[in-house]
Amino acid sequence: MATVLIVGASKGIGLEIARQLQARQHIVIGTSRATADDRLLTLDVTDTASVDQFMRTLGDRHLDAMIYCAGYDLYSAAEDTRFEELMAQLDANFLGAVRITQAVLPRLRESKRAKLVFLSSLGGLNALPFNSAYSASKFALEGYAESLRYELLPHELYVSLIEPGQVRTESLATSIQSIKRASQYGVSSDQLAERARQAGEKSRLTASNVAKTVVSVIESRAPRLRYFVGAQTRTVLLLRQIMPAWMFEAFIVRQFVHSVV
């Protein structure tokens, strides 16, 4: 039985992970940025003061694992994205993960075979057009987690990345966001975000599928670095591997630019 901190446990994948861990008798400490739910602790990972307050609230509680599920997916052309909007995306998806990781690492190191699990995505392995801020945040998370894993392996502390494609959840309306501004590229960010939501609603990959993978990582003796979840991730990565670069680029442009412009 492990004591697991889930950052971002109020809805979507984080909530489903909490349910599945509790069903297997693990102890879950869930957080949410703003919540009236007394089962969750308040934590805003974009605010250092909030992280510090959370650690004080946590007190001397033991931790065996942390799962980072916080963040959102921003759709906008790179040219149309203001610097502060880019930084907000990086703060939620990447810098927030760094803040809470640095805070909890000393405690995790006290646990035998502790786990650090970051929810990444296909967007952290293969960038898509009109999704540059999101991909930048997830690419950063990928590099940080891989480097951190090498540092922590001698301490038997395991870092893992979960790489799903588009996931069907009840929180798509809020987890996929757009910048309400006229685009220079003949397509509105709202249009792109709505297309992504519709694709998510049709996806065969569910929050339950992703949660099962995360639970297996928590219960593994020595989990690996990356876990690809769903056919979409595997298919895109396979195509990138076997196609000439020019052909893969043409495929991405046809699927994600010409089809919406």
Backbone as CSV, one residue per row, in Angstrom:
resi,resn,N_x,N_y,N_z,CA_x,CA_y,CA_z,C_x,C_y,C_z
1,MET,0.842,-1.196,0.000,0.000,0.000,0.000,0.878,1.246,0.000
2,ALA,0.656,2.138,-0.972,1.467,3.337,-1.113,0.656,4.575,-0.772
3,THR,1.338,5.607,-0.299,0.732,6.917,-0.110,1.136,7.774,-1.295
4,VAL,0.135,8.209,-2.063,0.385,8.840,-3.362,-0.207,10.247,-3.394
5,LEU,0.619,11.215,-3.750,0.166,12.588,-3.968,-0.205,12.740,-5.441
6,ILE,-1.449,13.169,-5.710,-1.890,13.446,-7.077,-2.119,14.943,-7.213
7,VAL,-1.304,15.579,-8.025,-1.434,17.019,-8.274,-2.386,17.209,-9.452
8,GLY,-3.575,17.750,-9.163,-4.614,17.887,-10.173,-5.561,16.709,-10.150
9,ALA,-6.263,16.528,-9.036,-7.085,15.329,-8.840,-8.580,15.622,-8.835
10,SER,-8.981,16.824,-9.220,-10.399,17.185,-9.095,-11.254,16.708,-10.257
11,LYS,-10.634,16.403,-11.403,-11.417,16.012,-12.580,-10.527,15.278,-13.575
12,GLY,-11.173,14.761,-14.618,-10.436,14.150,-15.720,-9.576,12.968,-15.317
13,ILE,-8.394,12.907,-15.892,-7.494,11.778,-15.677,-7.048,11.706,-14.226
14,GLY,-6.755,12.848,-13.615,-6.309,12.845,-12.217,-7.344,12.248,-11.283
15,LEU,-8.613,12.591,-11.487,-9.689,12.040,-10.665,-9.809,10.541,-10.863
16,GLU,-9.709,10.080,-12.098,-9.826,8.649,-12.370,-8.644,7.878,-11.781
17,ILE,-7.453,8.457,-11.822,-6.293,7.813,-11.188,-6.549,7.657,-9.692
18,ALA,-7.078,8.708,-9.075,-7.374,8.657,-7.633,-8.360,7.535,-7.332
19,ARG,-9.417,7.425,-8.124,-10.421,6.377,-7.910,-9.797,4.985,-7.998
20,GLN,-8.986,4.773,-9.027,-8.411,3.444,-9.218,-7.386,3.098,-8.139
21,LEU,-6.603,4.083,-7.715,-5.643,3.820,-6.640,-6.361,3.496,-5.333
22,GLN,-7.404,4.251,-5.031,-8.155,3.999,-3.799,-8.839,2.640,-3.840
23,ALA,-9.306,2.230,-5.011,-9.941,0.920,-5.152,-8.956,-0.211,-4.879
24,ARG,-7.670,0.074,-5.047,-6.623,-0.919,-4.787,-5.971,-0.687,-3.421
25,GLN,-6.661,0.060,-2.579,-6.284,0.260,-1.168,-5.077,1.162,-0.959
26,HIS,-4.693,1.936,-1.966,-3.640,2.913,-1.768,-4.218,4.163,-1.104
27,ILE,-3.380,4.907,-0.404,-3.781,6.153,0.234,-3.504,7.293,-0.735
28,VAL,-4.518,8.094,-1.034,-4.392,9.183,-2.009,-4.515,10.530,-1.319
29,ILE,-3.564,11.404,-1.605,-3.641,12.808,-1.203,-3.829,13.601,-2.490
30,GLY,-5.022,14.116,-2.701,-5.325,14.830,-3.936,-5.297,16.331,-3.752
31,THR,-4.952,17.047,-4.824,-4.938,18.498,-4.761,-5.738,19.097,-5.916
32,SER,-6.144,20.350,-5.722,-6.804,21.123,-6.758,-6.454,22.587,-6.545
33,ARG,-6.411,23.353,-7.622,-6.017,24.768,-7.508,-7.006,25.558,-6.672
34,ALA,-8.274,25.327,-6.880,-9.305,26.017,-6.101,-10.462,25.054,-5.919
35,THR,-10.724,24.672,-4.683,-11.744,23.651,-4.475,-12.482,23.859,-3.171
36,ALA,-13.765,23.512,-3.200,-14.570,23.486,-1.982,-14.700,22.058,-1.480
37,ASP,-14.065,21.121,-2.177,-14.111,19.709,-1.819,-13.133,19.451,-0.678
38,ASP,-13.670,19.075,0.493,-12.792,18.880,1.649,-11.934,17.622,1.552
39,ARG,-12.122,16.834,0.484,-11.266,15.667,0.266,-9.966,16.042,-0.447
40,LEU,-9.903,17.272,-0.972,-8.736,17.735,-1.715,-8.051,18.875,-0.979
41,LEU,-6.732,18.930,-1.087,-5.965,20.029,-0.534,-5.755,21.090,-1.616
42,THR,-5.719,22.346,-1.208,-5.528,23.434,-2.161,-4.062,23.556,-2.538
43,LEU,-3.806,23.617,-3.850,-2.445,23.791,-4.342,-2.492,24.436,-5.718
44,ASP,-1.876,25.605,-5.847,-1.695,26.266,-7.135,-0.213,26.162,-7.474
45,VAL,0.130,25.277,-8.402,1.538,25.010,-8.699,2.217,26.176,-9.396
46,THR,1.441,27.161,-9.895,2.044,28.322,-10.540,2.439,29.395,-9.529
47,ASP,2.178,29.144,-8.258,2.417,30.129,-7.192,3.330,29.500,-6.135
48,THR,4.548,30.012,-6.024,5.516,29.447,-5.073,5.001,29.513,-3.645
49,ALA,4.308,30.599,-3.294,3.753,30.724,-1.942,2.733,29.629,-1.673
50,SER,1.930,29.286,-2.682,0.940,28.219,-2.528,1.620,26.873,-2.339
51,VAL,2.699,26.640,-3.068,3.454,25.386,-2.908,4.018,25.298,-1.498
52,ASP,4.571,26.404,-1.007,5.131,26.420,0.349,4.049,26.159,1.391
53,GLN,2.886,26.782,1.219,1.778,26.585,2.148,1.291,25.143,2.109
54,PHE,1.235,24.575,0.903,0.812,23.177,0.774,1.747,22.256,1.544
55,MET,3.048,22.477,1.435,4.008,21.621,2.136,3.840,21.756,3.648
56,ARG,3.507,22.972,4.120,3.250,23.135,5.553,1.989,22.376,5.958
57,THR,0.968,22.426,5.095,-0.270,21.693,5.373,-0.025,20.196,5.389
58,LEU,0.826,19.748,4.491,1.155,18.322,4.412,1.840,17.845,5.691
59,GLY,2.533,18.755,6.336,3.207,18.401,7.593,4.279,17.356,7.375
60,ASP,4.302,16.356,8.254,5.336,15.317,8.155,4.790,14.025,7.545
61,ARG,3.699,14.133,6.764,3.105,12.937,6.159,4.080,12.264,5.206
62,HIS,4.105,10.973,5.262,4.967,10.156,4.424,4.424,10.119,2.987
63,LEU,5.322,10.099,2.003,4.934,9.974,0.605,5.745,8.875,-0.079
64,ASP,5.055,8.058,-0.875,5.729,7.035,-1.678,5.765,7.394,-3.159
65,ALA,4.893,8.307,-3.576,4.823,8.634,-4.996,4.138,9.978,-5.195
66,MET,4.474,10.627,-6.320,3.755,11.811,-6.755,3.388,11.649,-8.225
67,ILE,2.153,12.022,-8.557,1.680,11.992,-9.944,1.269,13.406,-10.320
68,TYR,1.862,13.939,-11.386,1.567,15.304,-11.805,0.602,15.285,-12.977
69,CYS,-0.634,15.737,-12.742,-1.688,15.747,-13.766,-2.186,17.150,-14.083
70,ALA,-1.613,18.174,-13.466,-2.103,19.537,-13.656,-1.751,20.055,-15.049
71,GLY,-2.525,21.046,-15.514,-2.210,21.685,-16.780,-3.391,21.732,-17.728
72,TYR,-3.152,22.315,-18.897,-4.192,22.436,-19.922,-3.526,22.466,-21.290
73,ASP,-4.345,22.461,-22.335,-3.865,22.370,-23.718,-4.317,23.619,-24.469
74,LEU,-3.360,24.475,-24.856,-3.677,25.755,-25.496,-3.519,25.664,-27.011
75,TYR,-4.556,26.084,-27.723,-4.516,26.126,-29.186,-4.413,27.569,-29.660
76,SER,-3.397,27.842,-30.483,-3.214,29.159,-31.079,-2.037,29.081,-32.039
77,ALA,-2.088,29.855,-33.119,-0.914,29.972,-33.982,0.214,30.615,-33.179
78,ALA,1.443,30.182,-33.416,2.588,30.701,-32.663,2.687,32.223,-32.774
79,GLU,2.454,32.748,-33.975,2.559,34.187,-34.189,1.485,34.959,-33.437
80,ASP,0.351,34.322,-33.214,-0.778,34.982,-32.554,-0.717,34.876,-31.034
81,THR,0.219,34.103,-30.512,0.296,33.851,-29.070,1.172,34.899,-28.402
82,ARG,0.608,35.655,-27.501,1.385,36.662,-26.773,2.321,35.990,-25.778
83,PHE,3.399,36.700,-25.438,4.421,36.122,-24.559,3.827,35.684,-23.226
84,GLU,2.953,36.513,-22.657,2.383,36.168,-21.348,1.477,34.935,-21.439
85,GLU,0.863,34.723,-22.595,0.029,33.536,-22.795,0.900,32.283,-22.916
86,LEU,2.018,32.430,-23.606,2.979,31.329,-23.688,3.518,30.980,-22.304
87,MET,3.870,32.000,-21.522,4.431,31.752,-20.193,3.407,31.107,-19.259
88,ALA,2.127,31.488,-19.399,1.089,30.866,-18.568,0.984,29.373,-18.878
89,GLN,1.101,29.015,-20.164,1.065,27.611,-20.542,2.274,26.859,-19.986
90,LEU,3.451,27.442,-20.115,4.658,26.824,-19.570,4.575,26.691,-18.055
91,ASP,4.005,27.697,-17.408,3.912,27.690,-15.951,3.031,26.548,-15.454
92,ALA,1.889,26.352,-16.103,0.960,25.308,-15.657,1.476,23.911,-15.970
93,ASN,2.019,23.725,-17.169,2.369,22.370,-17.624,3.775,21.945,-17.247
94,PHE,4.698,22.908,-17.147,6.099,22.542,-16.903,6.663,23.131,-15.613
95,LEU,6.671,24.454,-15.492,7.294,25.069,-14.321,6.590,24.678,-13.032
96,GLY,5.278,24.510,-13.090,4.543,24.033,-11.918,5.004,22.651,-11.492
97,ALA,5.264,21.794,-12.481,5.777,20.452,-12.179,7.132,20.531,-11.490
98,VAL,7.963,21.478,-11.937,9.284,21.651,-11.324,9.146,22.140,-9.887
99,ARG,8.267,23.125,-9.666,8.094,23.661,-8.303,7.711,22.575,-7.305
100,ILE,6.685,21.798,-7.645,6.215,20.808,-6.675,7.187,19.637,-6.569
101,THR,7.864,19.297,-7.664,8.854,18.220,-7.613,9.981,18.573,-6.658
102,GLN,10.503,19.794,-6.774,11.588,20.209,-5.884,11.133,20.224,-4.424
103,ALA,9.860,20.525,-4.222,9.347,20.576,-2.853,9.222,19.181,-2.232
104,VAL,8.777,18.201,-3.021,8.495,16.878,-2.451,9.652,15.883,-2.572
105,LEU,10.665,16.187,-3.382,11.745,15.220,-3.585,12.439,14.780,-2.292
106,PRO,12.759,15.694,-1.373,13.401,15.234,-0.135,12.558,14.200,0.611
107,ARG,11.240,14.361,0.563,10.354,13.420,1.246,10.281,12.085,0.498
108,LEU,10.225,12.153,-0.830,10.180,10.914,-1.610,11.463,10.110,-1.458
109,ARG,12.575,10.799,-1.313,13.850,10.100,-1.182,13.893,9.241,0.079
110,GLU,13.066,9.581,1.062,13.012,8.794,2.293,12.268,7.478,2.097
111,SER,11.515,7.354,1.008,10.716,6.154,0.753,11.501,5.175,-0.121
112,LYS,11.347,3.894,0.128,12.026,2.881,-0.685,11.306,2.720,-2.014
113,ARG,12.055,2.851,-3.116,11.525,2.722,-4.477,10.355,3.670,-4.740
114,ALA,10.550,4.929,-4.438,9.518,5.944,-4.664,9.345,6.201,-6.161
115,LYS,8.194,6.754,-6.536,7.863,6.992,-7.939,7.476,8.458,-8.154
116,LEU,7.964,9.022,-9.255,7.549,10.331,-9.737,6.963,10.122,-11.125
117,VAL,5.697,10.438,-11.313,5.026,10.174,-12.585,4.493,11.494,-13.142
118,PHE,4.876,11.797,-14.381,4.427,13.015,-15.047,3.516,12.653,-16.209
119,LEU,2.339,13.271,-16.246,1.438,13.066,-17.368,1.888,13.976,-18.513
120,SER,2.517,13.394,-19.510,2.923,14.131,-20.702,1.901,13.842,-21.789
121,SER,2.313,13.747,-23.044,1.369,13.448,-24.115,2.130,13.242,-25.418
122,LEU,1.395,12.828,-26.427,1.960,12.763,-27.780,2.540,14.115,-28.171
123,GLY,1.940,15.202,-27.702,2.423,16.550,-27.998,3.782,16.856,-27.417
124,GLY,4.278,16.024,-26.516,5.624,16.176,-25.991,6.655,15.383,-26.767
125,LEU,6.185,14.571,-27.707,7.067,13.753,-28.533,7.052,14.184,-29.993
126,ASN,5.941,14.756,-30.416,5.781,15.198,-31.798,4.919,16.459,-31.800
127,ALA,5.516,17.586,-32.194,4.780,18.852,-32.184,3.732,18.878,-33.288
128,LEU,2.659,19.589,-33.007,1.598,19.780,-34.000,1.414,21.266,-34.260
129,PRO,0.979,21.639,-35.470,0.746,23.052,-35.767,-0.391,23.620,-34.932
130,PHE,-0.321,24.921,-34.666,-1.308,25.651,-33.869,-1.364,25.153,-32.427
131,ASN,-0.296,24.525,-31.987,-0.238,23.949,-30.644,1.160,24.143,-30.049
132,SER,1.835,25.223,-30.491,3.256,25.403,-30.175,3.513,25.596,-28.684
133,ALA,2.667,26.369,-28.002,2.891,26.615,-26.575,2.750,25.324,-25.780
134,TYR,1.735,24.543,-26.115,1.528,23.262,-25.433,2.701,22.322,-25.685
135,SER,3.099,22.179,-26.966,4.210,21.288,-27.277,5.494,21.748,-26.593
136,ALA,5.727,23.065,-26.559,6.918,23.574,-25.875,6.917,23.168,-24.405
137,SER,5.753,23.264,-23.760,5.672,22.905,-22.339,5.902,21.421,-22.120
138,LYS,5.369,20.593,-23.016,5.521,19.145,-22.851,6.902,18.661,-23.273
139,PHE,7.498,19.275,-24.298,8.877,18.939,-24.660,9.801,19.262,-23.489
140,ALA,9.570,20.396,-22.835,10.374,20.765,-21.668,10.207,19.743,-20.549
141,LEU,8.969,19.329,-20.313,8.704,18.331,-19.281,9.417,17.018,-19.588
142,GLU,9.413,16.627,-20.854,10.092,15.392,-21.264,11.580,15.445,-20.935
143,GLY,12.233,16.545,-21.304,13.666,16.668,-21.046,13.985,16.712,-19.564
144,TYR,13.175,17.450,-18.817,13.382,17.557,-17.368,13.247,16.194,-16.699
145,ALA,12.185,15.478,-17.060,11.927,14.184,-16.425,13.013,13.164,-16.765
146,GLU,13.472,13.161,-18.019,14.500,12.193,-18.405,15.807,12.471,-17.675
147,SER,16.195,13.733,-17.618,17.408,14.092,-16.889,17.283,13.744,-15.404
148,LEU,16.133,14.062,-14.831,15.901,13.777,-13.415,15.958,12.282,-13.133
149,ARG,15.446,11.481,-14.060,15.475,10.035,-13.862,16.907,9.530,-13.707
150,TYR,17.808,10.003,-14.571,19.197,9.565,-14.498,19.820,9.926,-13.147
151,GLU,19.463,11.101,-12.633,20.015,11.540,-11.353,19.499,10.702,-10.190
152,LEU,18.243,10.249,-10.292,17.601,9.605,-9.145,17.694,8.076,-9.147
153,LEU,18.019,7.490,-10.290,18.094,6.023,-10.349,19.049,5.433,-9.305
154,PRO,20.219,6.027,-9.058,21.096,5.463,-8.019,20.466,5.448,-6.632
155,HIS,19.412,6.281,-6.441,18.712,6.339,-5.153,17.452,5.462,-5.158
156,GLU,17.306,4.653,-6.218,16.120,3.799,-6.382,14.825,4.628,-6.337
157,LEU,14.873,5.791,-6.977,13.699,6.638,-7.123,13.441,6.750,-8.623
158,TYR,12.240,6.351,-9.043,11.959,6.150,-10.464,11.051,7.246,-11.021
159,VAL,11.510,7.861,-12.115,10.738,8.887,-12.817,10.157,8.279,-14.087
160,SER,8.864,8.501,-14.319,8.202,7.951,-15.508,7.338,9.024,-16.172
161,LEU,7.228,8.912,-17.499,6.378,9.787,-18.307,5.267,8.963,-18.936
162,ILE,4.046,9.458,-18.856,2.898,8.807,-19.485,2.569,9.576,-20.756
163,GLU,2.492,8.864,-21.892,2.378,9.505,-23.206,1.090,9.092,-23.928
164,PRO,-0.058,9.623,-23.539,-1.293,9.293,-24.267,-1.497,10.192,-25.481
165,GLY,-2.308,9.697,-26.416,-2.809,10.573,-27.477,-4.021,11.304,-26.955
166,GLN,-4.963,11.589,-27.816,-6.178,12.302,-27.402,-7.031,11.404,-26.499
167,VAL,-7.434,11.943,-25.353,-8.144,11.163,-24.339,-9.570,11.687,-24.197
168,ARG,-10.522,10.773,-24.133,-11.917,11.152,-23.899,-12.158,11.280,-22.401
169,THR,-12.443,12.502,-21.948,-12.751,12.750,-20.540,-13.943,13.695,-20.450
170,GLU,-14.470,13.836,-19.251,-15.603,14.747,-19.058,-15.140,16.189,-18.920
171,SER,-13.829,16.438,-18.912,-13.308,17.792,-18.677,-12.738,18.442,-19.933
172,LEU,-13.082,17.934,-21.112,-12.536,18.484,-22.351,-12.891,19.958,-22.545
173,ALA,-14.054,20.369,-22.052,-14.501,21.754,-22.241,-13.559,22.753,-21.581
174,THR,-12.894,22.344,-20.501,-11.995,23.257,-19.795,-10.521,22.919,-20.004
175,SER,-10.202,21.663,-20.262,-8.792,21.282,-20.409,-8.217,21.703,-21.759
176,ILE,-9.083,21.878,-22.773,-8.653,22.375,-24.078,-9.089,23.828,-24.197
177,GLN,-8.121,24.732,-24.326,-8.404,26.163,-24.345,-7.873,26.799,-25.633
178,SER,-8.352,28.008,-25.909,-7.912,28.736,-27.090,-7.831,30.218,-26.777
179,ILE,-7.108,30.935,-27.619,-6.993,32.373,-27.489,-8.018,33.021,-28.410
180,LYS,-8.903,33.801,-27.863,-9.996,34.397,-28.651,-9.474,35.636,-29.378
181,ARG,-8.813,35.372,-30.499,-8.206,36.447,-31.271,-8.189,36.038,-32.736
182,ALA,-8.430,37.000,-33.621,-8.399,36.687,-35.050,-7.006,36.197,-35.442
183,SER,-6.960,35.087,-36.178,-5.688,34.501,-36.572,-5.211,35.062,-37.897
184,GLN,-3.902,35.050,-38.087,-3.296,35.457,-39.351,-3.290,34.310,-40.366
185,TYR,-3.806,33.156,-39.967,-3.623,31.952,-40.778,-4.924,31.373,-41.325
186,GLY,-5.969,32.165,-41.326,-7.205,31.739,-41.954,-8.020,30.759,-41.151
187,VAL,-7.687,30.593,-39.884,-8.444,29.702,-39.015,-8.421,30.290,-37.609
188,SER,-9.529,30.241,-36.908,-9.581,30.795,-35.563,-9.132,29.760,-34.541
189,SER,-8.565,30.258,-33.444,-8.146,29.362,-32.367,-9.339,28.619,-31.776
190,ASP,-10.482,29.301,-31.704,-11.698,28.649,-31.215,-12.070,27.459,-32.088
191,GLN,-11.932,27.634,-33.400,-12.239,26.565,-34.345,-11.326,25.365,-34.127
192,LEU,-10.042,25.651,-33.905,-9.072,24.580,-33.673,-9.360,23.849,-32.361
193,ALA,-9.643,24.632,-31.316,-9.930,24.023,-30.017,-11.184,23.164,-30.076
194,GLU,-12.206,23.650,-30.771,-13.440,22.881,-30.891,-13.202,21.598,-31.671
195,ARG,-12.369,21.665,-32.680,-12.024,20.455,-33.437,-11.329,19.441,-32.531
196,ALA,-10.436,19.936,-31.668,-9.729,19.054,-30.746,-10.697,18.433,-29.738
197,ARG,-11.660,19.227,-29.255,-12.649,18.697,-28.310,-13.491,17.601,-28.964
198,GLN,-13.909,17.844,-30.195,-14.716,16.848,-30.906,-13.935,15.566,-31.138
199,ALA,-12.662,15.697,-31.476,-11.823,14.513,-31.652,-11.676,13.764,-30.332
200,GLY,-11.555,14.526,-29.229,-11.453,13.899,-27.919,-12.716,13.145,-27.548
201,GLU,-13.865,13.721,-27.878,-15.139,13.072,-27.571,-15.319,11.765,-28.339
202,LYS,-14.665,11.664,-29.507,-14.767,10.459,-30.330,-13.654,9.454,-30.053
203,SER,-12.680,9.852,-29.253,-11.529,8.994,-29.013,-11.914,7.708,-28.282
204,ARG,-11.256,6.630,-28.651,-11.478,5.357,-27.967,-10.625,5.252,-26.700
205,LEU,-9.674,6.163,-26.555,-8.815,6.168,-25.377,-9.493,6.958,-24.264
206,THR,-9.720,6.318,-23.129,-10.439,6.944,-22.029,-9.517,7.253,-20.860
207,ALA,-10.020,8.079,-19.938,-9.271,8.363,-18.717,-8.982,7.081,-17.943
208,SER,-9.903,6.148,-18.007,-9.705,4.863,-17.326,-8.512,4.108,-17.891
209,ASN,-8.353,4.126,-19.214,-7.201,3.467,-19.838,-5.889,4.065,-19.353
210,VAL,-5.834,5.402,-19.337,-4.616,6.083,-18.895,-4.351,5.794,-17.423
211,ALA,-5.411,5.834,-16.618,-5.260,5.594,-15.175,-4.724,4.191,-14.892
212,LYS,-5.165,3.206,-15.651,-4.667,1.838,-15.451,-3.162,1.770,-15.660
213,THR,-2.676,2.498,-16.666,-1.233,2.527,-16.903,-0.510,3.182,-15.734
214,VAL,-1.054,4.279,-15.236,-0.428,4.981,-14.118,-0.397,4.098,-12.873
215,VAL,-1.477,3.407,-12.597,-1.525,2.509,-11.443,-0.471,1.416,-11.578
216,SER,-0.298,0.894,-12.786,0.718,-0.150,-12.992,2.121,0.389,-12.730
217,VAL,2.345,1.671,-13.050,3.646,2.294,-12.771,3.863,2.405,-11.265
218,ILE,2.845,2.874,-10.555,2.957,3.031,-9.099,3.236,1.681,-8.432
219,GLU,2.641,0.623,-8.957,2.786,-0.699,-8.340,3.974,-1.491,-8.880
220,SER,4.657,-0.956,-9.878,5.816,-1.640,-10.443,7.021,-1.516,-9.519
221,ARG,7.841,-2.533,-9.505,9.056,-2.493,-8.684,10.079,-1.525,-9.285
222,ALA,10.206,-1.525,-10.588,11.178,-0.664,-11.258,10.602,-0.210,-12.604
223,PRO,9.711,0.771,-12.604,9.077,1.208,-13.856,10.076,1.855,-14.808
224,ARG,9.754,1.796,-16.109,10.622,2.397,-17.120,10.310,3.883,-17.268
225,LEU,11.052,4.545,-18.155,10.900,5.993,-18.316,9.608,6.363,-19.026
226,ARG,9.315,5.757,-20.178,8.175,6.181,-20.995,7.164,5.065,-21.190
227,TYR,5.885,5.455,-21.136,4.774,4.544,-21.382,3.872,5.167,-22.441
228,PHE,3.828,4.553,-23.625,2.964,5.029,-24.704,1.581,4.419,-24.532
229,VAL,0.559,5.277,-24.490,-0.805,4.822,-24.202,-1.706,5.171,-25.383
230,GLY,-2.309,4.153,-25.993,-3.259,4.376,-27.070,-2.645,4.241,-28.450
231,ALA,-3.501,3.931,-29.416,-3.059,3.688,-30.786,-2.534,4.954,-31.460
232,GLN,-3.092,6.121,-31.114,-2.688,7.359,-31.784,-1.212,7.660,-31.561
233,THR,-0.760,7.566,-30.323,0.644,7.827,-30.024,1.545,6.856,-30.779
234,ARG,1.224,5.578,-30.704,2.069,4.570,-31.358,2.089,4.760,-32.874
235,THR,0.938,5.090,-33.456,0.857,5.242,-34.913,1.675,6.427,-35.393
236,VAL,1.524,7.589,-34.748,2.254,8.777,-35.167,3.761,8.571,-35.014
237,LEU,4.178,7.970,-33.916,5.609,7.741,-33.711,6.165,6.738,-34.712
238,LEU,5.362,5.731,-35.054,5.796,4.759,-36.063,5.934,5.423,-37.430
239,LEU,4.948,6.241,-37.807,5.015,6.936,-39.091,6.227,7.851,-39.156
240,ARG,6.522,8.527,-38.059,7.696,9.417,-38.039,8.984,8.621,-38.207
241,GLN,8.980,7.415,-37.687,10.181,6.583,-37.761,10.401,6.001,-39.160
242,ILE,9.322,5.586,-39.826,9.482,4.873,-41.089,9.384,5.784,-42.316
243,MET,8.768,6.957,-42.195,8.619,7.865,-43.331,9.859,8.726,-43.511
244,PRO,10.219,9.060,-44.750,11.212,10.125,-44.946,10.701,11.415,-44.312
245,ALA,11.610,12.262,-43.884,11.211,13.471,-43.163,10.260,14.336,-43.974
246,TRP,10.528,14.503,-45.274,9.677,15.364,-46.099,8.264,14.800,-46.204
247,MET,8.150,13.464,-46.234,6.845,12.828,-46.355,6.054,12.973,-45.058
248,PHE,6.753,12.842,-43.933,6.074,12.990,-42.641,5.589,14.430,-42.463
249,GLU,6.413,15.402,-42.839,5.995,16.795,-42.762,4.750,17.051,-43.614
250,ALA,4.755,16.505,-44.819,3.601,16.682,-45.705,2.353,16.058,-45.100
251,PHE,2.519,14.918,-44.443,1.399,14.246,-43.781,0.829,15.117,-42.666
252,ILE,1.697,15.687,-41.823,1.246,16.536,-40.718,0.535,17.773,-41.241
253,VAL,1.100,18.419,-42.257,0.491,19.634,-42.814,-0.880,19.308,-43.422
254,ARG,-0.963,18.191,-44.117,-2.236,17.816,-44.733,-3.305,17.529,-43.682
255,GLN,-2.914,16.830,-42.618,-3.867,16.428,-41.598,-4.280,17.562,-40.680
256,PHE,-3.340,18.462,-40.369,-3.598,19.427,-39.312,-3.593,20.892,-39.760
257,VAL,-3.230,21.167,-41.001,-3.258,22.542,-41.487,-4.253,22.676,-42.638
258,HIS,-4.040,21.936,-43.721,-4.927,22.054,-44.884,-6.361,21.649,-44.556
259,SER,-6.521,20.744,-43.606,-7.870,20.271,-43.299,-8.698,21.280,-42.510
260,VAL,-8.041,22.316,-41.951,-8.785,23.301,-41.167,-8.713,24.698,-41.751
261,VAL,-7.737,24.965,-42.608,-7.591,26.312,-43.161,-8.520,26.478,-44.354
